[in-house]
Every structure is written in structure tokens, then in C-alpha cells.
Amino acid sequence: MNPSILHFSRTGGVIKMLFFLGVAAIAFAVACLMYAEREAPPPTRHLSGIELPAPAPHRDPLAPLKMPLLVVAGCVCLFYAGRHGLRAAAREVAARTEGGRLHLHASYGAEAGPLPVEAIIEAIFDRADRLPGDASGSVKLGARLRHGLYLRYRAGSVTRELRLIDNDLDGGTEQLRRFADHLDVWRQSRRTWNEG
């Protein structure tokens, strides 16, 4: 595989899409169950021709607060499912180096134009839990199984960060390592060329 190009992985995209769809379905189902429980009339008991109301069930007093949060969480999961689904369907280029510039896919939220090599301040390839940045304990635990490429770059007067993770990319860890090595050589050669 070409070390200067990273493609989105079809398998990784489909797995992530299904995961986020499952989480969204669970969030919406729990919100619907909470709503149905809240709206249900209290049940009655029939005893030899007499209808007695059953004791009111204990309802969650925080349900009105939890339902909107579950709906929002489900919508966020649908967004990520759509993003990973589109990446899997299109299998576009995630990142590539060409003409002294780094081109990133728009879904990474990078600048619209390609980044010149001089804009890249730092590039680190390592296990994902050891990359710079804050993450919760559970995220760090799962990240021990992944590798990533951390990029810090200047976009105008703002410094931004980007993480490319191996399970998002075709070729996985090995292709990401080749791309990171290629990017490092490319940055050093451009630095030497600028100094000379």
C-alpha cells in the first residue's frame, strides 16, 4: 500500500456504524419505556365484582429529566453512525501527502485547504492511550488496544489537534505506521530543504 495515502476502512466503518446504531436504539427504547410508564394509568384490581385501584407504582422522579437526555444521546449516536456509515460507503481518502502539503478529509474538521508541512508542529505515532490529550479511564483502557497518530498543527493563528486511529483506516496499524514514518521523513526533508 502507498505510505503517503490513508483510506477509510470499510470494515471498521461498518462496525462503528452498527455499534452507534445499537446504542442509539437502546437510548430511544429506554426513553420510550420511561414515557410509557409515566403516561400509563394506574392499574386496577378486580375482586368479586369490586374494582379497587392498585397502589401506584414507584415512578422515577427524574424521568422527565432523563428522557430528553436519552433522546439527545440517541441523536448524537445517530450522527456518528451516519458519519461512519458514509465513510464506509464512500471509502474516501482520510489523509494524503502531496505537493508539500497534508490533505485531510473534511470530516476531521480540519481547515478546508491542505496544510503546508511547516504548519505541522508535532506528529506522534504511539499506542492510543499514550497519545497527548485528555480522556476518561474507560476510553484509555480501550485505547490500549489501538494505535494512533497525533498531529498538532497551526491553522492561521489557532493551534489544532487531530488523532488518526488505526481501526478507522484501511491497513490498520501497519499502514498508519508507514504513513507516520513517511510523514516524519517528509517533514525532515522539507525542514532541511528550507534551511538549505
ZADO-1210 file (C-alpha; in nm, 4 decimals, padded with zeros to 6 digits):
<atoms>
<atom x="00.0000" y="00.0000" z="00.0000" code="MET" pos="1"/>
<atom x="00.1114" y="00.3541" z="-00.0717" code="ASN" pos="2"/>
<atom x="00.2571" y="00.5027" z="00.2507" code="PRO" pos="3"/>
<atom x="00.1542" y="00.8553" z="00.1516" code="SER" pos="4"/>
<atom x="-00.2213" y="00.7808" z="00.1485" code="ILE" pos="5"/>
<atom x="-00.4652" y="00.6635" z="00.4168" code="LEU" pos="6"/>
<atom x="-00.8088" y="00.5354" z="00.3116" code="HIS" pos="7"/>
<atom x="-01.1043" y="00.4919" z="00.5453" code="PHE" pos="8"/>
<atom x="-01.1668" y="00.1267" z="00.6325" code="SER" pos="9"/>
<atom x="-01.4934" y="-00.0201" z="00.5104" code="ARG" pos="10"/>
<atom x="-01.4985" y="-00.2921" z="00.7791" code="THR" pos="11"/>
<atom x="-01.4089" y="-00.0515" z="01.0616" code="GLY" pos="12"/>
<atom x="-01.6685" y="00.1980" z="00.9416" code="GLY" pos="13"/>
<atom x="-01.9457" y="-00.0627" z="00.9260" code="VAL" pos="14"/>
<atom x="-01.8612" y="-00.1996" z="01.2729" code="ILE" pos="15"/>
<atom x="-01.8622" y="00.1501" z="01.4256" code="LYS" pos="16"/>
<atom x="-02.1833" y="00.2388" z="01.2419" code="MET" pos="17"/>
<atom x="-02.3579" y="-00.0724" z="01.3805" code="LEU" pos="18"/>
<atom x="-02.2257" y="-00.0017" z="01.7299" code="PHE" pos="19"/>
<atom x="-02.3572" y="00.3563" z="01.7306" code="PHE" pos="20"/>
<atom x="-02.6900" y="00.2448" z="01.5787" code="LEU" pos="21"/>
<atom x="-02.7250" y="-00.0110" z="01.8597" code="GLY" pos="22"/>
<atom x="-02.6511" y="00.2463" z="02.1288" code="VAL" pos="23"/>
<atom x="-02.8978" y="00.4902" z="01.9676" code="ALA" pos="24"/>
<atom x="-03.1669" y="00.2195" z="01.9565" code="ALA" pos="25"/>
<atom x="-03.1122" y="00.1416" z="02.3261" code="ILE" pos="26"/>
<atom x="-03.1288" y="00.5118" z="02.4205" code="ALA" pos="27"/>
<atom x="-03.4523" y="00.5658" z="02.2246" code="PHE" pos="28"/>
<atom x="-03.6081" y="00.2437" z="02.3608" code="ALA" pos="29"/>
<atom x="-03.5337" y="00.3370" z="02.7222" code="VAL" pos="30"/>
<atom x="-03.6734" y="00.6888" z="02.6657" code="ALA" pos="31"/>
<atom x="-03.9918" y="00.5397" z="02.5147" code="CYS" pos="32"/>
<atom x="-04.0314" y="00.2978" z="02.8065" code="LEU" pos="33"/>
<atom x="-03.9922" y="00.5827" z="03.0545" code="MET" pos="34"/>
<atom x="-04.2536" y="00.7851" z="02.8674" code="TYR" pos="35"/>
<atom x="-04.4968" y="00.4915" z="02.8506" code="ALA" pos="36"/>
<atom x="-04.4546" y="00.4250" z="03.2234" code="GLU" pos="37"/>
<atom x="-04.5171" y="00.7892" z="03.3023" code="ARG" pos="38"/>
<atom x="-04.8327" y="00.8102" z="03.0896" code="GLU" pos="39"/>
<atom x="-04.9858" y="00.4734" z="03.1871" code="ALA" pos="40"/>
<atom x="-05.2939" y="00.4967" z="03.4113" code="PRO" pos="41"/>
<atom x="-05.2660" y="00.3175" z="03.7434" code="PRO" pos="42"/>
<atom x="-05.3824" y="-00.0451" z="03.7108" code="PRO" pos="43"/>
<atom x="-05.6981" y="-00.1670" z="03.8831" code="THR" pos="44"/>
<atom x="-05.7702" y="-00.4952" z="04.0636" code="ARG" pos="45"/>
<atom x="-06.0913" y="-00.6909" z="04.0290" code="HIS" pos="46"/>
<atom x="-06.2170" y="-00.8644" z="04.3443" code="LEU" pos="47"/>
<atom x="-06.5560" y="-01.0374" z="04.3264" code="SER" pos="48"/>
<atom x="-06.7298" y="-00.7571" z="04.1389" code="GLY" pos="49"/>
<atom x="-06.5473" y="-00.4686" z="04.3081" code="ILE" pos="50"/>
<atom x="-06.2809" y="-00.2690" z="04.1265" code="GLU" pos="51"/>
<atom x="-06.0085" y="-00.1466" z="04.3555" code="LEU" pos="52"/>
<atom x="-05.7273" y="00.0776" z="04.2366" code="PRO" pos="53"/>
<atom x="-05.3901" y="-00.0842" z="04.2765" code="ALA" pos="54"/>
<atom x="-05.1248" y="00.1006" z="04.4704" code="PRO" pos="55"/>
<atom x="-04.9468" y="00.3480" z="04.2479" code="ALA" pos="56"/>
<atom x="-04.6174" y="00.2111" z="04.1191" code="PRO" pos="57"/>
<atom x="-04.2996" y="00.3838" z="04.2250" code="HIS" pos="58"/>
<atom x="-04.2076" y="00.6066" z="03.9338" code="ARG" pos="59"/>
<atom x="-03.8698" y="00.7606" z="03.8753" code="ASP" pos="60"/>
<atom x="-03.8944" y="01.1292" z="03.9757" code="PRO" pos="61"/>
<atom x="-03.6039" y="01.2133" z="03.7438" code="LEU" pos="62"/>
<atom x="-03.7671" y="01.0546" z="03.4370" code="ALA" pos="63"/>
<atom x="-03.8695" y="01.3941" z="03.2888" code="PRO" pos="64"/>
<atom x="-03.5024" y="01.4932" z="03.3011" code="LEU" pos="65"/>
<atom x="-03.3648" y="01.1609" z="03.1806" code="LYS" pos="66"/>
<atom x="-03.5906" y="01.1259" z="02.8757" code="MET" pos="67"/>
<atom x="-03.4613" y="01.4345" z="02.6890" code="PRO" pos="68"/>
<atom x="-03.1026" y="01.3402" z="02.7744" code="LEU" pos="69"/>
<atom x="-03.1558" y="00.9916" z="02.6327" code="LEU" pos="70"/>
<atom x="-03.3090" y="01.1375" z="02.3158" code="VAL" pos="71"/>
<atom x="-03.0148" y="01.3774" z="02.2727" code="VAL" pos="72"/>
<atom x="-02.7679" y="01.0923" z="02.3341" code="ALA" pos="73"/>
<atom x="-02.9509" y="00.8824" z="02.0749" code="GLY" pos="74"/>
<atom x="-02.9346" y="01.1664" z="01.8214" code="CYS" pos="75"/>
<atom x="-02.5601" y="01.2113" z="01.8817" code="VAL" pos="76"/>
<atom x="-02.5124" y="00.8367" z="01.8282" code="CYS" pos="77"/>
<atom x="-02.7135" y="00.8606" z="01.5035" code="LEU" pos="78"/>
<atom x="-02.4818" y="01.1400" z="01.3876" code="PHE" pos="79"/>
<atom x="-02.1741" y="00.9241" z="01.4499" code="TYR" pos="80"/>
<atom x="-02.3418" y="00.6218" z="01.2906" code="ALA" pos="81"/>
<atom x="-02.4136" y="00.8308" z="00.9809" code="GLY" pos="82"/>
<atom x="-02.0599" y="00.9650" z="00.9678" code="ARG" pos="83"/>
<atom x="-01.9031" y="00.6194" z="00.9942" code="HIS" pos="84"/>
<atom x="-02.1588" y="00.4784" z="00.7508" code="GLY" pos="85"/>
<atom x="-02.0764" y="00.7433" z="00.4910" code="LEU" pos="86"/>
<atom x="-01.7039" y="00.6822" z="00.5392" code="ARG" pos="87"/>
<atom x="-01.7571" y="00.3087" z="00.4892" code="ALA" pos="88"/>
<atom x="-01.9769" y="00.3531" z="00.1826" code="ALA" pos="89"/>
<atom x="-01.7552" y="00.6072" z="00.0081" code="ALA" pos="90"/>
<atom x="-01.4182" y="00.4674" z="00.1270" code="ARG" pos="91"/>
<atom x="-01.2580" y="00.8009" z="00.0566" code="GLU" pos="92"/>
<atom x="-00.9069" y="00.9187" z="00.1321" code="VAL" pos="93"/>
<atom x="-00.8685" y="01.0064" z="00.5005" code="ALA" pos="94"/>
<atom x="-00.5284" y="01.1754" z="00.4633" code="ALA" pos="95"/>
<atom x="-00.2608" y="01.2073" z="00.1991" code="ARG" pos="96"/>
<atom x="00.0637" y="01.3937" z="00.1473" code="THR" pos="97"/>
<atom x="00.1048" y="01.5568" z="-00.1894" code="GLU" pos="98"/>
<atom x="00.3000" y="01.8527" z="-00.3206" code="GLY" pos="99"/>
<atom x="00.4446" y="01.9513" z="00.0154" code="GLY" pos="100"/>
<atom x="00.1036" y="01.9600" z="00.1778" code="ARG" pos="101"/>
<atom x="-00.1080" y="01.7365" z="00.4000" code="LEU" pos="102"/>
<atom x="-00.4634" y="01.6892" z="00.2736" code="HIS" pos="103"/>
<atom x="-00.7179" y="01.5793" z="00.5376" code="LEU" pos="104"/>
<atom x="-01.0747" y="01.4584" z="00.4904" code="HIS" pos="105"/>
<atom x="-01.3369" y="01.7214" z="00.5759" code="ALA" pos="106"/>
<atom x="-01.4932" y="01.5000" z="00.8449" code="SER" pos="107"/>
<atom x="-01.1857" y="01.5555" z="01.0620" code="TYR" pos="108"/>
<atom x="-01.2872" y="01.9197" z="01.0988" code="GLY" pos="109"/>
<atom x="-00.9571" y="02.0412" z="00.9585" code="ALA" pos="110"/>
<atom x="-00.9107" y="02.3552" z="00.7565" code="GLU" pos="111"/>
<atom x="-01.0687" y="02.3494" z="00.4106" code="ALA" pos="112"/>
<atom x="-00.7339" y="02.3857" z="00.2362" code="GLY" pos="113"/>
<atom x="-00.4398" y="02.1472" z="00.2586" code="PRO" pos="114"/>
<atom x="-00.1862" y="02.2054" z="00.5376" code="LEU" pos="115"/>
<atom x="00.1666" y="02.3039" z="00.4429" code="PRO" pos="116"/>
<atom x="00.4338" y="02.0903" z="00.6076" code="VAL" pos="117"/>
<atom x="00.5533" y="02.3915" z="00.8046" code="GLU" pos="118"/>
<atom x="00.2143" y="02.4099" z="00.9807" code="ALA" pos="119"/>
<atom x="00.2625" y="02.0682" z="01.1447" code="ILE" pos="120"/>
<atom x="00.4149" y="02.1332" z="01.4871" code="ILE" pos="121"/>
<atom x="00.4131" y="01.7799" z="01.6226" code="GLU" pos="122"/>
<atom x="00.3450" y="01.4294" z="01.4883" code="ALA" pos="123"/>
<atom x="00.3481" y="01.1337" z="01.7305" code="ILE" pos="124"/>
<atom x="00.2717" y="00.7699" z="01.6470" code="PHE" pos="125"/>
<atom x="00.2099" y="00.5549" z="01.9554" code="ASP" pos="126"/>
<atom x="-00.0423" y="00.3396" z="02.1371" code="ARG" pos="127"/>
<atom x="-00.3654" y="00.5421" z="02.1541" code="ALA" pos="128"/>
<atom x="-00.3756" y="00.5592" z="02.5356" code="ASP" pos="129"/>
<atom x="-00.0299" y="00.7207" z="02.5445" code="ARG" pos="130"/>
<atom x="-00.1097" y="00.9969" z="02.2951" code="LEU" pos="131"/>
<atom x="-00.1406" y="01.3512" z="02.4318" code="PRO" pos="132"/>
<atom x="-00.4818" y="01.4766" z="02.5349" code="GLY" pos="133"/>
<atom x="-00.7426" y="01.4122" z="02.8000" code="ASP" pos="134"/>
<atom x="-00.9598" y="01.1023" z="02.8032" code="ALA" pos="135"/>
<atom x="-01.1634" y="00.9188" z="03.0638" code="SER" pos="136"/>
<atom x="-01.0394" y="00.5995" z="03.2286" code="GLY" pos="137"/>
<atom x="-01.2661" y="00.3704" z="03.0252" code="SER" pos="138"/>
<atom x="-01.1595" y="00.5345" z="02.6986" code="VAL" pos="139"/>
<atom x="-00.7932" y="00.4991" z="02.7945" code="LYS" pos="140"/>
<atom x="-00.8495" y="00.1323" z="02.8837" code="LEU" pos="141"/>
<atom x="-00.9965" y="00.0563" z="02.5403" code="GLY" pos="142"/>
<atom x="-00.7316" y="00.2685" z="02.3707" code="ALA" pos="143"/>
<atom x="-00.4584" y="00.0290" z="02.4896" code="ARG" pos="144"/>
<atom x="-00.5631" y="-00.1990" z="02.2056" code="LEU" pos="145"/>
<atom x="-00.5387" y="00.0749" z="01.9408" code="ARG" pos="146"/>
<atom x="-00.2605" y="00.2779" z="01.7839" code="HIS" pos="147"/>
<atom x="-00.2909" y="00.6322" z="01.6650" code="GLY" pos="148"/>
<atom x="-00.1167" y="00.9231" z="01.5009" code="LEU" pos="149"/>
<atom x="-00.1430" y="01.2510" z="01.6922" code="TYR" pos="150"/>
<atom x="-00.0982" y="01.5688" z="01.4877" code="LEU" pos="151"/>
<atom x="-00.0748" y="01.9195" z="01.6271" code="ARG" pos="152"/>
<atom x="-00.0787" y="02.1913" z="01.3627" code="TYR" pos="153"/>
<atom x="-00.1275" y="02.5632" z="01.3114" code="ARG" pos="154"/>
<atom x="-00.4310" y="02.6827" z="01.1179" code="ALA" pos="155"/>
<atom x="-00.3886" y="03.0575" z="01.0876" code="GLY" pos="156"/>
<atom x="-00.3367" y="03.1873" z="01.4411" code="SER" pos="157"/>
<atom x="-00.5018" y="02.8826" z="01.6051" code="VAL" pos="158"/>
<atom x="-00.3304" y="02.5583" z="01.7099" code="THR" pos="159"/>
<atom x="-00.5397" y="02.2471" z="01.6500" code="ARG" pos="160"/>
<atom x="-00.5068" y="01.8762" z="01.7261" code="GLU" pos="161"/>
<atom x="-00.6075" y="01.5689" z="01.5298" code="LEU" pos="162"/>
<atom x="-00.5899" y="01.1974" z="01.6079" code="ARG" pos="163"/>
<atom x="-00.5956" y="00.9332" z="01.3364" code="LEU" pos="164"/>
<atom x="-00.6824" y="00.5921" z="01.4868" code="ILE" pos="165"/>
<atom x="-00.5867" y="00.2622" z="01.3231" code="ASP" pos="166"/>
<atom x="-00.9311" y="00.0973" z="01.3241" code="ASN" pos="167"/>
<atom x="-01.0711" y="00.3858" z="01.1161" code="ASP" pos="168"/>
<atom x="-00.8195" y="00.3237" z="00.8407" code="LEU" pos="169"/>
<atom x="-00.7616" y="00.0590" z="00.5757" code="ASP" pos="170"/>
<atom x="-00.4486" y="-00.1409" z="00.6564" code="GLY" pos="171"/>
<atom x="-00.4796" y="-00.0742" z="01.0288" code="GLY" pos="172"/>
<atom x="-00.1760" y="-00.0235" z="01.2486" code="THR" pos="173"/>
<atom x="00.0848" y="-00.1145" z="00.9853" code="GLU" pos="174"/>
<atom x="-00.0473" y="00.1295" z="00.7257" code="GLN" pos="175"/>
<atom x="-00.0764" y="00.4043" z="00.9889" code="LEU" pos="176"/>
<atom x="00.2837" y="00.3351" z="01.0987" code="ARG" pos="177"/>
<atom x="00.4031" y="00.3570" z="00.7360" code="ARG" pos="178"/>
<atom x="00.2134" y="00.6834" z="00.6915" code="PHE" pos="179"/>
<atom x="00.3619" y="00.8242" z="01.0148" code="ALA" pos="180"/>
<atom x="00.7145" y="00.7268" z="00.9030" code="ASP" pos="181"/>
<atom x="00.6528" y="00.8799" z="00.5608" code="HIS" pos="182"/>
<atom x="00.5177" y="01.1970" z="00.7236" code="LEU" pos="183"/>
<atom x="00.8230" y="01.2205" z="00.9502" code="ASP" pos="184"/>
<atom x="01.0679" y="01.1794" z="00.6597" code="VAL" pos="185"/>
<atom x="00.8650" y="01.4263" z="00.4563" code="TRP" pos="186"/>
<atom x="00.8735" y="01.6854" z="00.7385" code="ARG" pos="187"/>
<atom x="01.2505" y="01.6415" z="00.7917" code="GLN" pos="188"/>
<atom x="01.3265" y="01.6709" z="00.4203" code="SER" pos="189"/>
<atom x="01.1176" y="01.9861" z="00.3910" code="ARG" pos="190"/>
<atom x="01.2878" y="02.1313" z="00.7002" code="ARG" pos="191"/>
<atom x="01.6313" y="02.0541" z="00.5532" code="THR" pos="192"/>
<atom x="01.5273" y="02.1993" z="00.2174" code="TRP" pos="193"/>
<atom x="01.4002" y="02.5211" z="00.3851" code="ASN" pos="194"/>
<atom x="01.7213" y="02.5584" z="00.5890" code="GLU" pos="195"/>
<atom x="01.9446" y="02.4972" z="00.2866" code="GLY" pos="196"/>
</atoms>
